[in-house]
Amino acid sequence: MPNEHRVTKTTTPDPQAGAESIASFGARAKAWAQENLLPSAPSPSDNEIEHFTPEVMAANRALQRRLFEGGFAGITWPKEFGGGGLSPAHEEAFLVATKGYQLPDFGLLSDTTFSTCVPTMIAHASAQFLERLVPRVLQGEILVCQFFSEPEAGSDLAAARTRATRQAEGWIIDGQKIWSSWAHLADWGMCLARTDWDAPKHSGLTWFAIPCNAPGLTIRPIRQIGGGVEFCEEFFTSVVVPDTDRIGDVNDGWQVTQTMLFFERGAGRATNDGELVGPGVLPQDLVGLATRTRSKGDERVRQLIATAHSNDFVGRALWNRIAAISRSGDANPGVAAYGKLFSGTYLPIRARIGVDIGGALAMSWLDSEPDGEATSVAYLRGRTQAIAGGTNEMQRNAIAERALGMPRDPNPSVRKPFAEVIHASRRSAGEE
């Protein structure tokens, strides 16, 4: 961390002067970074969640607070909730200016908090709720996860069965969620629950914000094949949620979901890549692996590295294109699905390339090799993006229906009361 005795300079532009130019903002951000930030440190290992100890999380929360005090937190978020109220171009200028410096890093919770959940809240939650929560997020006090998928509602998210029952001044939540990324390290979660069982399944859903330490909420980490514990399952037993912590209108949760999926699939995120002018350097992880296995001169290995290099560049170009479309205001979850589908399709291929280059040495390593496990763990996790956040098949459906305007598959059950759909399913399975 920077010297704790150094006074962080607050350099928020004078609101009377109008929006600051992007060039001026970038120059000011660079000067601030030189004064307040340390150079970048090496990235965590592939089992990165093990890196985020309580001490590491506390240090990053303090760094987030420093960013807030400097006027560079929530650059595009509304001013009335503590943000900068500036454009995505200003945020990109900040990221370019601070490239090479340590910024707050909460692992996957950085994405779920700052790129997915809170932007969704800003789009749908009440001003009173946002005034309470958003400044605390920007100051590093609150990190937010998603209580979204369920054992019987994975890709079919509208089939959620977690129940929210109305009471005098709020709601009682009962049910189960699963595959919630990093929930055991979060402070709050956005929870999708069913509030009307007599409505069709897309029409009876509502979102709530719930503290992770709420009485009646149990969070259990799940260990995966790669050794990490990134996912959790949650059990809600009579969890009390005030109506003031509801996100969006009652029974309008599917509209909120569409916004969340748009952000979750990566649309609208700023990058520090600057102008995309070429493929850049060869993938250093694969070059390092070829060096370790003494196969850099092998024609087949060189072709594999070239293939990965080309595909990496195509992916960056695609994400830049999606970001440009989202900034224009024309994007929808179907457009964002292109990037998610690319990741789900290509990452298994890239993981396999590493194994093909390394052979047996990709599956074994010395304890003294800090990145020795990277290739094998990447291979074990290679299918994650093809499933998590919606399968490849779901992304293709989203592209076909929402981006290309193709007709939806007939599904009469979507117009029936959800309770009736459940009863019919149980009868056909012989459970009733």
Sequence and secondary structure as in RCSB ss.txt:
>XXXX:A:sequence
MPNEHRVTKTTTPDPQAGAESIASFGARAKAWAQENLLPSAPSPSDNEIEHFTPEVMAANRALQRRLFEGGFAGI
TWPKEFGGGGLSPAHEEAFLVATKGYQLPDFGLLSDTTFSTCVPTMIAHASAQFLERLVPRVLQGEILVCQFFSE
PEAGSDLAAARTRATRQAEGWIIDGQKIWSSWAHLADWGMCLARTDWDAPKHSGLTWFAIPCNAPGLTIRPIRQI
GGGVEFCEEFFTSVVVPDTDRIGDVNDGWQVTQTMLFFERGAGRATNDGELVGPGVLPQDLVGLATRTRSKGDER
VRQLIATAHSNDFVGRALWNRIAAISRSGDANPGVAAYGKLFSGTYLPIRARIGVDIGGALAMSWLDSEPDGEAT
SVAYLRGRTQAIAGGTNEMQRNAIAERALGMPRDPNPSVRKPFAEVIHASRRSAGEE
>XXXX:A:secstr
   TTS        GGG S  HHHHHHHHHHHHHHH  B      SSGGGG  HHHHHHHHHHHHHHHHTT SST
TS GGGTS    HHHHHHHHHHTTTB     THHHIIIIIIIHHHHHHHB HHHHHHHHHHHHTTS  EEEE  B
TTBSS GGG   EEEE SSEEEEEEEEEEEETGGG SEEEEEEES TTSBTTTSEEEEEEETT TTEEEEEE  T
TS   EEEEEEEEEEEEGGGEESSTT HHHHHHHHHHHHTTTT   S  S  S  S  HHHHHHHHHTT TT HH
HHHHHHHHHHHHHHHHHHHHHHHHHHHHT   HHHHHHHHHHHHHHHHHHHHHHHHHHGGGGS   TT TTTTHH
HHHHHTTTGGGTTTS HHHHHHHIIIIIS       GGGGSBHHHHHHHHHHHTT  
